[in-house]
Amino acid sequence: MSAATAAAKKAKLSHPPLPSLLDQKDIMANIFSFVGMGHYAFVAPVSHEMNDLYITYCFAVAEKNCPIIAAPVKRSAAANETLDTAVFSSVPRAKYWFTHHYAGDRKYNSSSICAAAATGGSVAVLQWARHKGFDWDVDVCSAAARFGHLGVLKYAHENGCPWDQTTCAVAAKFGHLGVLKYAHENGCPWDKTTCAVAAKFGHWEVLKYAHEHGCTWDARTCSAAANGGHLECLNYLHENRCPWDKTTCFMAALSGHLGCLKYAHENGCPWDEDTCAMAACEGHLECLKYAHENDCPWDETTCSWAACVWHIIFDMKVLKVLKYAMENGCPFNEEELLRETSGRTRVWVEEFLSQQRNA
């Protein structure tokens, strides 16, 4: 390496790093002045920081020149659907301003603004909305609970925002145990729906907490667990004496959850013809086989539902189910099958019926 090259390299290494472009607010302001107002679609993909800076710039220009510049910004905000969520994030002032005009242009009712703020998860934005006079209702607490924003829920409740059973139900549905605990410990009502949705979406810890703290349940809870295919929840429910009925097997068959269907049947849950019919209707051959081989009754509905016209796009799946049922003695209505089937399923049905006549 020559002395000149070494000196150049040393000078390069010792040179202080260039400042971030985004730190040069005056430079960015000049750039944005060429971009113009309201071109969020072009700026947003660059980076979150760039997008936030651009929105702040638009706000500053709009305030400085209001109302002349503010009008197109308002129109652009109202036209941009993505602002529905963006305006409720925590970037200072700028997005609050958009919130005010966006809400006005869209003619949203007062309470929906607070609910949207709660959805965004920022206590500061919700405080701002309340300070601006926006009303709130039970949807605010429900929105906070749905997205797991415990801080927002606390603020809303401690400042008099109403809540109802939906708050606990949505917290349970989306598995937010901490939110559910806070709501319950602070007197928020709950009902059977809380356990049902926890079971359906497989939130075992939420289900356990609700049950151990007195939340009621009924047969719908077991059928919800079976519908969602959550065997752990179904097992917990049965072992803790939650009632079940034939709907549990019905829902397991409908959704194709063989494990839940087996567990329910082996532990004494009743079933009837609808179990086979639902398995056939949705093309769940393994569930249909299990049910039939374990003496679940079936009737003409099994074949007729398997052959429904809307199943044409699943022709092979339908054919397998229909073949199994008809070849294993399931009763059927010949006229109805010929009317409802098409394609290769129709061909097979005609051949089967012909063989039956010639036997």
Buried (B, 14 or more C-beta within 10 A) or exposed (E): EEEEEEEEEEEEEEEEEEEEEBEEEEEBEEBBEEBEBBEBEEBBEEEEEBBBBBBBBBBBBBBEEEEEBBEBBBBBBBEBEEBEEBBBBEBEEBBBBBBBBBBEEEEBEBBBBBBBBBBBBBBEBBEBBBEBEBBBBBBBBBBBBBBBBBEBBBBBBEEEBBBBBBBBBBBBBBBBBEBBBBBBEEEBEBBBBBBBBBBBBBBBEBBBBBBEEEBEBBBBBBBBBBBBBBBEBBBBBBEEEBEBBBBBBBBBBBBBBBEBBBBBBEEEBBBBBBBBBBBBBBBBBEBBBBBBEEEBEBBBBBBBBBBBEEBBEBBEBBBBBBBBBBEEEBEBBEEEBEEBBBEEBBEBBEEBBEEEEEE
